[in-house]
Amino acid sequence: MVDKYGVGQDPYCPPGSTVLRNRLDLTDAETLAQAERDLSEVAAEAIDFSPPPYDLRYLQAIHRQLFADLYDWAGELRTVDISKDQTHFCVTHRIEPEANKLFKVLADANWFQELDRGALIAASAELFGDLNVVHPFREGNGRAQRILFEHIIVNAGFEISWWPVEAEEWLRANVDAVGCDYEGMVRVFERCVGGAIGVDCN
């Protein structure tokens, strides 16, 4: 049996099932997906912005807050290798070192705080795409990562909203970024990153 991530019998699922074990004992994939969306939306409202440093531990804390009501492993790094369609995500033993390398790039760039809007978009697009390949969690990576980048971009002094982008465009941009093609992700961030906070454009 192969689930949507192509891992065969997934240790995160009960034997013979492709539905993740969860605290609500849901056994239907669509019902679980809806519960994920509903619970994570509520949880996201309670996540406060924090200034740097931003690191893997910070991302884990976001994931834990988003999914603690649903998964026992919320905030924990995955322990199984996963892929989706033709995309192979980082193998488990490289998750931490690869993530730490990316967060060091962010820290060395002073959290992107000194970049103008165009440079911020380009840098954020590349970092987002690369971090998505690491895919540190068994599920919920995109949601946790978007909140992380909300904090990065707000801390850099700009507004951010993900509403202008459809799910299919997100998916394509992430797939292209696996091959270091960041053009789609740049277009995503171009639409999502607003003006400088506190600047009246009128």
PATORLO-461817 format. One record per residue: x, y, z of N, C-alpha, C in turn; residue in one letter. Coordinates in pm, whole numbers. Layout:
(node (X,Y,Z),(X,Y,Z),(X,Y,Z),'a');
...
END
This chain:
(node (85,-120,0),(0,0,0),(88,124,0),'m');
(node (63,215,-91),(142,337,-101),(52,457,-77),'v');
(node (93,546,14),(11,664,43),(54,779,-48),'d');
(node (-2,897,-25),(23,1009,-116),(169,1051,-117),'k');
(node (246,1015,-15),(387,1048,-11),(475,932,-56),'y');
(node (414,821,-98),(491,713,-156),(581,640,-59),'g');
(node (543,628,66),(630,564,164),(585,421,197),'v');
(node (487,369,123),(440,234,153),(364,232,284),'g');
(node (383,126,363),(317,122,493),(386,222,585),'q');
(node (319,329,608),(373,442,682),(361,416,832),'d');
(node (470,427,907),(461,407,1051),(376,512,1122),'p');
(node (346,621,1053),(259,723,1111),(112,686,1095),'y');
(node (83,579,1024),(-54,535,999),(-78,398,1062),'c');
(node (-202,368,1098),(-235,233,1145),(-210,131,1034),'p');
(node (-180,6,1068),(-158,-98,966),(-275,-105,868),'p');
(node (-241,-108,739),(-342,-120,636),(-412,9,601),'g');
(node (-373,120,661),(-439,248,637),(-338,350,585),'s');
(node (-387,447,510),(-303,559,466),(-341,689,536),'t');
(node (-428,679,636),(-471,798,712),(-385,809,838),'v');
(node (-328,925,858),(-239,945,972),(-312,923,1105),'l');
(node (-243,859,1199),(-298,849,1334),(-321,990,1388),'r');
(node (-432,1009,1453),(-463,1142,1502),(-541,1135,1633),'n');
(node (-542,1242,1705),(-603,1246,1839),(-755,1245,1835),'r');
(node (-811,1267,1718),(-957,1263,1704),(-1006,1127,1658),'l');
(node (-913,1034,1636),(-946,898,1588),(-1023,901,1457),'d');
(node (-991,997,1371),(-1053,1003,1239),(-988,901,1147),'l');
(node (-1068,833,1069),(-1016,728,981),(-1042,757,833),'t');
(node (-1106,868,804),(-1134,907,666),(-1041,1022,627),'d');
(node (-973,1009,512),(-873,1106,472),(-931,1246,452),'a');
(node (-1047,1255,389),(-1106,1387,364),(-1150,1454,494),'e');
(node (-1205,1374,585),(-1245,1430,715),(-1125,1480,792),'t');
(node (-1016,1402,788),(-894,1444,856),(-837,1571,794),'l');
(node (-837,1578,661),(-785,1697,594),(-865,1821,633),'a');
(node (-997,1806,643),(-1080,1920,683),(-1052,1958,828),'q');
(node (-1034,1859,914),(-1001,1886,1054),(-867,1958,1064),'a');
(node (-770,1916,982),(-639,1983,979),(-656,2130,944),'e');
(node (-733,2156,840),(-753,2295,798),(-821,2376,907),'r');
(node (-928,2323,962),(-1006,2397,1061),(-925,2424,1188),'d');
(node (-862,2318,1240),(-788,2333,1365),(-665,2420,1349),'l');
(node (-596,2405,1235),(-475,2485,1215),(-508,2632,1193),'s');
(node (-623,2660,1130),(-664,2800,1113),(-691,2866,1247),'e');
(node (-757,2794,1335),(-784,2847,1469),(-653,2865,1545),'v');
(node (-566,2764,1539),(-439,2770,1611),(-350,2881,1559),'a');
(node (-354,2905,1427),(-269,3008,1368),(-301,3146,1425),'a');
(node (-428,3168,1457),(-467,3298,1512),(-401,3325,1647),'e');
(node (-362,3220,1716),(-302,3236,1849),(-149,3242,1845),'a');
(node (-91,3230,1727),(55,3235,1715),(98,3380,1703),'i');
(node (171,3428,1801),(216,3567,1802),(345,3583,1723),'d');
(node (358,3699,1660),(483,3733,1594),(595,3743,1698),'f');
(node (711,3694,1662),(830,3710,1745),(945,3757,1656),'s');
(node (1034,3839,1711),(1150,3883,1633),(1253,3770,1623),'p');
(node (1359,3788,1542),(1462,3685,1532),(1527,3659,1669),'p');
(node (1597,3545,1680),(1641,3457,1571),(1532,3361,1524),'p');
(node (1536,3331,1393),(1450,3230,1334),(1537,3110,1298),'y');
(node (1498,2994,1346),(1577,2874,1322),(1485,2753,1317),'d');
(node (1544,2635,1307),(1463,2514,1297),(1377,2496,1421),'l');
(node (1429,2527,1536),(1352,2516,1659),(1230,2608,1657),'r');
(node (1246,2726,1600),(1136,2821,1588),(1027,2764,1497),'y');
(node (1071,2704,1384),(975,2641,1293),(904,2524,1359),'l');
(node (977,2447,1437),(916,2335,1509),(811,2385,1608),'q');
(node (838,2496,1674),(742,2552,1770),(614,2596,1699),'a');
(node (629,2654,1579),(511,2693,1501),(429,2568,1467),'i');
(node (496,2465,1417),(427,2343,1378),(356,2281,1498),'h');
(node (421,2283,1612),(361,2226,1734),(233,2301,1770),'r');
(node (238,2433,1763),(120,2513,1796),(6,2487,1696),'q');
(node (40,2469,1571),(-62,2448,1468),(-133,2313,1483),'l');
(node (-58,2209,1518),(-111,2073,1506),(-114,1992,1635),'f');
(node (-87,2056,1749),(-82,1983,1876),(-216,1919,1912),'a');
(node (-326,1978,1866),(-458,1921,1897),(-490,1799,1812),'d');
(node (-410,1776,1709),(-442,1670,1615),(-341,1556,1613),'l');
(node (-211,1590,1626),(-107,1488,1613),(-15,1484,1734),'y');
(node (14,1365,1783),(107,1350,1895),(246,1397,1857),'d');
(node (282,1388,1729),(417,1421,1684),(428,1566,1634),'w');
(node (330,1648,1663),(336,1788,1620),(466,1853,1669),'a');
(node (536,1918,1581),(660,1985,1615),(783,1896,1610),'g');
(node (765,1767,1589),(878,1675,1585),(922,1652,1440),'e');
(node (1052,1639,1419),(1104,1611,1286),(1060,1471,1244),'l');
(node (1026,1457,1116),(977,1327,1069),(1087,1221,1077),'r');
(node (1044,1097,1089),(1135,984,1103),(1123,888,986),'t');
(node (1055,929,879),(1038,845,761),(1067,929,638),'v');
(node (1136,869,540),(1163,938,415),(1035,944,332),'d');
(node (1011,1057,268),(888,1076,192),(916,1138,57),'i');
(node (826,1113,-37),(830,1177,-168),(686,1201,-211),'s');
(node (670,1292,-306),(536,1322,-357),(546,1335,-507),'k');
(node (477,1247,-579),(490,1238,-724),(639,1217,-757),'d');
(node (699,1309,-831),(840,1293,-868),(934,1369,-774),'q');
(node (879,1432,-672),(960,1511,-580),(1003,1426,-461),'t');
(node (1132,1414,-441),(1186,1343,-325),(1235,1447,-224),'h');
(node (1181,1441,-105),(1222,1536,-3),(1347,1486,69),'f');
(node (1405,1574,147),(1529,1545,218),(1518,1416,300),'c');
(node (1621,1332,294),(1621,1210,375),(1632,1249,522),'v');
(node (1580,1164,608),(1564,1201,749),(1694,1241,817),'t');
(node (1803,1170,788),(1926,1200,862),(1991,1331,818),'h');
(node (1939,1393,710),(1991,1521,665),(1898,1638,694),'r');
(node (1782,1612,753),(1686,1720,777),(1748,1830,863),'i');
(node (1801,1792,977),(1853,1894,1069),(1972,1970,1011),'e');
(node (2076,1901,959),(2188,1978,905),(2151,2064,786),'p');
(node (2063,2015,697),(2025,2096,580),(1942,2217,621),'e');
(node (1850,2197,715),(1771,2310,765),(1860,2412,834),'a');
(node (1954,2365,913),(2045,2457,983),(2128,2539,885),'n');
(node (2167,2478,774),(2242,2552,671),(2159,2666,615),'k');
(node (2032,2638,588),(1945,2741,532),(1918,2852,632),'l');
(node (1896,2816,757),(1873,2920,857),(1999,3002,884),'f');
(node (2116,2943,862),(2240,3020,875),(2249,3124,765),'k');
(node (2206,3087,644),(2200,3184,534),(2112,3303,574),'v');
(node (1998,3272,634),(1906,3377,679),(1970,3464,786),'l');
(node (2035,3401,883),(2100,3477,991),(2214,3563,936),'a');
(node (2294,3505,846),(2406,3580,789),(2359,3698,706),'d');
(node (2237,3689,654),(2179,3801,578),(2102,3896,670),'a');
(node (2128,3884,800),(2063,3970,900),(1912,3964,890),'n');
(node (1862,3839,869),(1718,3812,866),(1646,3887,756),'w');
(node (1719,3929,651),(1665,4003,536),(1617,4143,574),'f');
(node (1657,4192,689),(1605,4318,740),(1653,4440,660),'q');
(node (1761,4427,589),(1817,4543,518),(1787,4541,369),'e');
(node (1701,4449,325),(1672,4437,184),(1555,4525,142),'l');
(node (1562,4577,19),(1444,4646,-34),(1344,4540,-78),'d');
(node (1228,4584,-124),(1120,4489,-153),(1160,4387,-259),'r');
(node (1223,4432,-368),(1261,4340,-474),(1361,4236,-428),'g');
(node (1461,4278,-353),(1561,4185,-304),(1501,4091,-200),'a');
(node (1409,4143,-119),(1342,4060,-19),(1260,3950,-86),'l');
(node (1190,3985,-191),(1110,3886,-264),(1199,3777,-322),'i');
(node (1307,3816,-386),(1397,3717,-446),(1459,3625,-341),'a');
(node (1506,3683,-232),(1570,3604,-127),(1470,3513,-57),'a');
(node (1351,3564,-32),(1249,3484,36),(1202,3369,-52),'s');
(node (1186,3396,-181),(1141,3293,-274),(1239,3177,-277),'a');
(node (1368,3207,-285),(1469,3102,-289),(1473,3025,-158),'e');
(node (1471,3095,-47),(1477,3028,83),(1353,2942,106),'l');
(node (1237,2992,68),(1113,2915,84),(1121,2786,4),'f');
(node (1162,2796,-123),(1172,2678,-207),(1269,2576,-153),'g');
(node (1384,2622,-106),(1486,2530,-53),(1440,2465,77),'d');
(node (1375,2542,162),(1328,2486,289),(1216,2386,266),'l');
(node (1135,2409,163),(1029,2313,132),(1087,2177,94),'n');
(node (1203,2176,27),(1266,2049,-9),(1309,1972,116),'v');
(node (1348,2044,219),(1385,1978,346),(1262,1910,405),'v');
(node (1147,1977,401),(1020,1918,443),(1033,1847,579),'h');
(node (1058,1922,684),(1096,1859,811),(990,1776,880),'p');
(node (863,1797,847),(756,1730,921),(681,1629,833),'f');
(node (617,1535,897),(543,1433,823),(425,1493,747),'r');
(node (366,1597,801),(251,1664,740),(248,1806,794),'e');
(node (188,1897,718),(170,2034,767),(289,2125,743),'g');
(node (380,2087,652),(498,2169,626),(463,2305,568),'n');
(node (375,2307,469),(342,2433,403),(282,2535,497),'g');
(node (190,2490,579),(124,2583,672),(223,2641,773),'r');
(node (307,2555,828),(406,2603,925),(506,2697,858),'a');
(node (548,2662,738),(647,2743,669),(592,2880,631),'q');
(node (465,2886,591),(408,3016,555),(403,3109,676),'r');
(node (371,3055,793),(371,3141,913),(512,3189,944),'i');
(node (610,3099,933),(750,3140,952),(784,3257,860),'l');
(node (746,3247,733),(781,3352,638),(699,3479,661),'f');
(node (580,3467,714),(507,3587,756),(591,3663,858),'e');
(node (647,3591,954),(728,3655,1058),(855,3715,999),'h');
(node (921,3642,910),(1043,3693,847),(1015,3822,771),'i');
(node (908,3822,693),(879,3937,607),(828,4057,688),'i');
(node (744,4031,787),(699,4141,875),(818,4199,951),'v');
(node (905,4111,999),(1024,4160,1070),(1114,4244,979),'n');
(node (1111,4211,848),(1189,4289,751),(1120,4420,714),'a');
(node (998,4440,765),(931,4569,747),(828,4575,637),'g');
(node (778,4458,591),(682,4459,481),(557,4379,517),'f');
(node (447,4416,450),(321,4344,468),(324,4214,388),'e');
(node (243,4117,432),(239,3989,364),(100,3927,375),'i');
(node (50,3875,264),(-77,3803,263),(-68,3695,155),'s');
(node (-109,3574,190),(-102,3463,95),(-229,3449,11),'w');
(node (-330,3526,36),(-459,3508,-30),(-453,3520,-182),'w');
(node (-365,3601,-241),(-370,3614,-388),(-327,3490,-465),'p');
(node (-279,3385,-399),(-222,3270,-470),(-309,3146,-452),'v');
(node (-338,3079,-563),(-415,2955,-559),(-324,2836,-527),'e');
(node (-385,2730,-474),(-309,2612,-431),(-226,2552,-544),'a');
(node (-283,2547,-664),(-211,2486,-777),(-86,2565,-811),'e');
(node (-92,2697,-800),(26,2779,-828),(134,2757,-722),'e');
(node (91,2745,-597),(184,2713,-488),(257,2583,-519),'w');
(node (180,2482,-555),(236,2351,-582),(338,2357,-695),'l');
(node (302,2420,-806),(392,2428,-919),(519,2503,-884),'r');
(node (507,2613,-810),(625,2691,-771),(719,2608,-684),'a');
(node (662,2529,-593),(745,2445,-507),(814,2334,-586),'n');
(node (741,2274,-679),(799,2167,-761),(914,2223,-845),'v');
(node (894,2339,-906),(999,2400,-988),(1122,2434,-904),'d');
(node (1099,2477,-779),(1210,2515,-693),(1299,2397,-656),'a');
(node (1244,2276,-663),(1325,2157,-636),(1443,2152,-733),'v');
(node (1420,2194,-857),(1525,2200,-957),(1594,2335,-964),'g');
(node (1581,2413,-858),(1644,2546,-847),(1590,2646,-949),'c');
(node (1466,2624,-994),(1397,2721,-1077),(1301,2797,-986),'d');
(node (1340,2921,-951),(1264,2996,-851),(1171,3100,-913),'y');
(node (1157,3100,-1045),(1077,3204,-1109),(932,3200,-1062),'e');
(node (874,3080,-1054),(736,3069,-1007),(721,3115,-864),'g');
(node (817,3082,-780),(810,3125,-640),(829,3276,-628),'m');
(node (912,3333,-714),(928,3479,-714),(794,3545,-750),'v');
(node (724,3489,-850),(592,3546,-887),(494,3536,-771),'r');
(node (499,3426,-698),(413,3410,-580),(442,3520,-478),'v');
(node (568,3536,-446),(603,3636,-344),(581,3778,-394),'f');
(node (595,3799,-523),(570,3932,-579),(426,3975,-552),'e');
(node (333,3882,-561),(192,3914,-536),(160,3918,-387),'r');
(node (232,3842,-308),(196,3828,-166),(263,3931,-76),'c');
(node (381,3976,-113),(451,4076,-31),(398,4214,-69),'v');
(node (347,4286,32),(291,4418,8),(394,4529,25),'g');
(node (343,4645,60),(431,4759,77),(498,4760,213),'g');
(node (583,4857,232),(651,4872,360),(549,4904,469),'a');
(node (564,4842,583),(472,4865,694),(485,5008,743),'i');
(node (370,5072,758),(368,5207,811),(392,5315,709),'g');
(node (404,5275,580),(425,5373,474),(292,5396,401),'v');
(node (248,5520,396),(124,5556,328),(157,5582,181),'d');
(node (98,5498,93),(127,5510,-50),(40,5613,-119),'c');
(node (-56,5675,-47),(-144,5774,-111),(-74,5908,-126),'n');
END
